[in-house]
């Protein structure tokens, strides 16, 4: 069965209310509707050491998280916007994924080839397109494939206190974007599973 693993890069630990979690949950539910089994973790709940290796030594929680990314056909990276940037937690995740460059095999194949990446972004300020572009560029760089129409984001009014989690209803445009994102990701992941990328050398 096709599976998806989501990493919530909120700064909020445990079960604290999180707008990022709300959007991630909606996307994972949409994927479930296309026959994808889903799971997630909040990255901040794990001791992800700084560095660019797959394993940064004793106490490093990243190897277990990386294993779950490796086992999934779809990787979902969800982040809030802070000061117009992805969260520091999201940037730590990207730094740790840099290790993929050291894992390219003799045929030129990345361990992430054949895996689909999705990004979801929430915030109370402008910057959703900027943050989405930053994350997708990095994910594509380390070998993930990005489906068409694959941006889901919500940005509230600048300098306003209303968060996504406070909305009673999902805006129609966002609901449609989530559905498109999930549909295309599930479709692409199945195609890549049946027809993997060829060797390049």
N, C-alpha and C positions, 0 to 999 in steps of 0.2 A: 504494500500500500504506500502511496506517496505521502510524505510527511513534511511538515513545516516546523521550524524552530524559530521562535521570536526572542529577541533580546530587547528588553525595555531599558533604555538608558536614562530614565528619570533620575533625579537626585534624591528622590524620596524612597526611604527604605521600607522593607516589610510590606504591610498591607495599608500603608498610608494612601489616602485618596490621591489619584494621579490622573491627570488629563491624558498623558501619554499612554497610560495603561488602558484607559477607556477606548482610545482610538486603536491601539494594538488588539484589544479584545474584539472589536468590531471587525477588523481585518481577518483575524484568525477564525472568527465565526463564519465569515464569508468564504474563506478557504475550505472550511469544513463542509460547506454546502456544495462544494465541487469535489467531494470525496477525498479530501486531504486531512490526515490526522495531524493535530496541532498540539504544541506545548510551548511554554515560554519560561523565562527567568528574568528577574530584575538584576541587571549586572551589578548594581551598587550593593546588593546583598552578598556578593562574593568578593573575596580578596584577590582581585586581578592585579598582579604585580606590574610595575612599569617595565617596559622593555620591548624588544622586537623578536624574541625567540618564542617557539611554541611552548616551552616550559622554562620558567625563570626560577626554578628551584623550590626548596621546601616552603610549603604554605601557599604556593601559587594555585589559585582556583581556575586559572585559564585553561589548562589542559582538559579538564572535564567539560568545560563549556565548548571548547573547540571541538571535542569529540562529538558533541551533540550537533554542532553545525555541520561537521563532516558527514554525519549519519542522515541528515535531512536533505531532501531534494530542493527545498525552498528555505532561504534564510531571510527573516524579517528583522530589520533594524529600525527601532522606533526611538525618537529623541525629542525632547523639548528644545525650544530656542532660548538661549540665554545670551544677552548682549549681541544679538544678531548672529550667533554661532551655534553649532551643535553643542550639546553638553560635553563637559570634560570627560564624562563616562563614555560617551560615544567615541570621542577621539582616542581614548585608551583602547577601546575595542579595535578601532582601525589600526592603531600602532601594533597591536598584537597580531593582527592578520597579516602584517608585513612578513611574517615568518613563511608565508606561502611561497615567496620568491626563492626560498632555500629548499623547497620541496618539489620543484619542477623535475619531472623524471627524464630519462634519457631520450624519450620520444618528443620532448617539448611540451608535455601535458601537465597542466597545473592540477593539484588535487581538487580544486574548486571548479574545474571545467565540467559542464553539465549541470551545475547548480544555479538556481535562479535566485536573485536578490530583490527584495522589496524594501522600500523606505516609507516610513510614516513620520510626520512632523507636526507638532503642536506648539503654539506660543501666543503671547499677547502683544506681539510686535511684528513688524515687517521682517522678512527674511526667509520665508518658507522655501522660495525658489532657490535662494542662495544655499541654504542648508541642504536641501535635497540634491542640488548639483554637487556639492562637496562630497556627500556620502556616496552617491552613485558613481562619481568619478573614481573614488578610492576602491569601491567594491568591484567595479569593472576592471580596474588595474590589477587586482589580485585574482582575476579569473571568473568572477560571477557573471552571469548573463542577465540582462535587464529586459523585461517584457515591455511591449508597447503600452502606453497609457498607464504608467505604473507610479503615479504620484498621488498620494492621499495626504492632505494636510488641512489644518484649520488654524487660522491666525485671527485673533480677536483685535479689537480696536486698540491702537497704541495708547500706552499709559492708562489702560483701563483694568479694573480688577476682575472682570468676568473671565472665567476660564472655560475651556471646552467641557470640563466635567460638570459645569453648572448649567449647561444647555439641557432643556427638557426634550428637545428633538434634534436629531441629526439633520443638518441642512441638506436639502435635496441634492444639490450638486455634489456634496461630499459623499453622500450615500451612493450615488451613481459611480463616483470615482473609486470607492472601495470595491464595489461589485466588479467593475472593469478590471481593476488591479488583480483581484482574486481570480477571476475567470482566465485572464491572459497568463497569469503566473502558473496556474494549474495546467493549462494547455501546453505552455512552453516546457515546463518541467517534464511532462510526460513525453513530449517529442524528443527532448534531449536524452531521456532515459532509453528510448527506443533507438535513437540515432546519435550516439556520442560523437563528440568532436574527434576528428581524425588526428593522427600523429603529424607533427610538423617537421620532424627530422628523424 
